[in-house]
Amino acid sequence: MTGRPVWRLLLRGLGVYLPGWRHPAGALRLPESPSTQSSYGFGPPAFLNGDAGFGLHLRERRRGLEPDREIYVRGREDPSFGIVIAGPAAAIGTRVVDAAELFRYARMLTFEELVEPGDPDSVPYAVRAARAVQNVVLLDRAAGVGLCAEADPESQAVRCPVFVRIGPPSQRTVRAYGVAAQVVRSQS
């Protein structure tokens, strides 16, 4: 887990948005089907959603909030984009934040960040960049939670393999919980 791009993006995001906090050494692995989520430490508002990984169930949704964001680009020939979003998870605009919703929001933010108003030539680049988002990190410091999502480069299937619990400012700790990648097999 710690060698994957989404993990490196998480550590970068923590360095930018939570400087001085203790980074997680690795992801605490969860069994494939924990009987009670809270016994593994992650608990509400996080939940496991089968092959899609973690999700968040929020009490409210609020559109129009502007979170901070940092966009990272990997590769020159065929670049892939990653984005760290720091702000309230409620800004996503839905009460259930899963991999699909997080990617939808991240791609919208990437487009908005890269398009230049009044410059129609910037639109194709912004569209390509939004489609090339492969890794997303959401850090909601106020709620003490975060999600890390990744897209499979071949199938473009998205999942959230890492949930982050951000401790209170007095402790300055970050815990990461991970689920193993599921092998997808097709039957003919």
Secondary structure, DSSP 8 states (H G I E B T S, - for coil): -TTSHHHHHHHHHHHHHSTTSB--SS-EE--SS-S-GGGGT--TTEEE-GGGBEEEE-S---TT---EEEEEEE-SSS-EEEEEEES-GGGGS-SEE-HHHHHHHHHHHHHHHH--TT-TTHHHHHHHHHHTEEEEEEEETTTTEEEEEEE-TTT--EEEEEEEEE--TTT-BEEEEE----------
